[in-house]
Amino acid sequence: MQRMNGRVAIITGATSGMGRATALLFAREGASIIASGRNASCGGALLEEIRGGGGRAEFVPGDVSLPETNERLVEAAVRTFGGVDTIVCFAGMLGLGSLADVPVDTWR
């Protein structure tokens, strides 16, 4: 079953770990993927795997802590697939400090 057929997903941190696994799952479920990460060779391998399985994907290298990277992600989704339906962020920064340093009230 392709529950995400026709959907477009931007996935940050897609070159490893949970981000990569999510990109592969969403692609298997029919989503078109705009993947992002800092490692271009891992991004290329991800594209090969998605496309090899019949999926549609593009890779936008970059650091999502930079606004221009995020702008390029959205531009790529609109240009390549016509828009964005969902964004899944496995990479990014809040600028609050390390998890241990941030008071619990800040997370609330």
C-alpha positions in Angstrom: 0.0 0.0 0.0 1.3 3.5 -0.8 -0.2 5.7 1.9 1.9 8.7 0.9 1.3 8.5 -2.9 1.4 12.0 -4.4 2.9 13.6 -1.3 6.1 15.6 -1.1 8.3 15.3 2.0 11.4 17.3 2.9 13.5 15.3 5.3 16.5 16.8 7.1 19.3 14.7 8.5 18.4 12.1 5.8 22.0 10.9 5.3 22.0 8.6 8.3 20.1 7.2 11.2 16.4 7.9 11.7 16.4 10.5 8.9 17.7 8.0 6.4 15.3 5.3 7.5 12.4 7.8 7.3 13.3 8.9 3.8 13.4 5.3 2.7 10.1 4.5 4.3 8.3 7.5 3.0 9.7 6.7 -0.5 8.4 3.1 -0.3 5.0 4.5 0.7 5.0 6.7 -2.5 6.2 10.1 -1.3 8.5 12.2 -3.4 11.5 13.0 -1.2 13.7 16.1 -0.9 16.5 14.8 1.3 19.1 17.0 3.1 22.3 16.4 5.0 25.8 17.6 5.2 27.4 14.4 3.6 27.0 14.5 -0.1 28.3 11.0 -0.7 25.8 9.6 1.8 23.1 11.7 0.1 24.1 10.2 -3.3 23.8 6.7 -1.9 20.4 7.5 -0.5 19.2 8.7 -3.9 20.5 5.5 -5.5 18.6 3.4 -3.1 15.3 5.4 -3.4 15.5 5.6 -7.2 16.6 2.0 -7.5 13.3 1.0 -5.7 11.3 3.1 -8.2 11.0 6.2 -5.9 11.5 9.9 -6.7 14.0 11.9 -4.8 16.4 14.8 -4.9 19.3 15.6 -2.5 20.1 19.1 -1.3 23.4 19.2 0.6 23.8 21.7 3.4 23.6 22.7 7.0 20.1 23.4 8.1 21.3 25.8 10.8 21.8 28.2 7.8 18.6 29.9 6.5 19.8 29.6 2.9 19.9 25.8 3.2 16.3 25.8 4.3 15.3 28.1 1.5 17.0 25.8 -1.0 15.1 22.8 0.3 11.7 24.5 -0.2 12.7 25.9 -3.6 13.8 22.4 -4.7 10.5 20.8 -3.5 8.4 23.4 -5.4 10.6 23.3 -8.5 10.9 19.5 -8.7 7.7 18.2 -7.3 5.3 21.2 -7.2 5.2 21.9 -3.5 5.6 20.6 0.0 3.2 18.5 2.0 5.3 17.6 5.1 8.7 18.4 6.7 10.4 16.0 9.0 13.4 17.4 10.8 16.0 15.0 12.1 18.7 17.7 11.9 18.6 21.2 13.1 19.3 23.4 16.1 17.2 25.3 18.6 20.0 27.5 19.8 19.1 26.7 23.4 22.3 24.8 24.4 22.9 21.2 25.1 20.0 19.0 26.4 21.5 18.8 29.9 22.0 22.6 30.1 18.4 23.6 29.1 16.0 24.0 32.0 12.9 21.8 31.9 10.7 25.0 31.9 12.2 26.0 28.5 11.1 22.8 26.9 7.5 23.4 28.2 
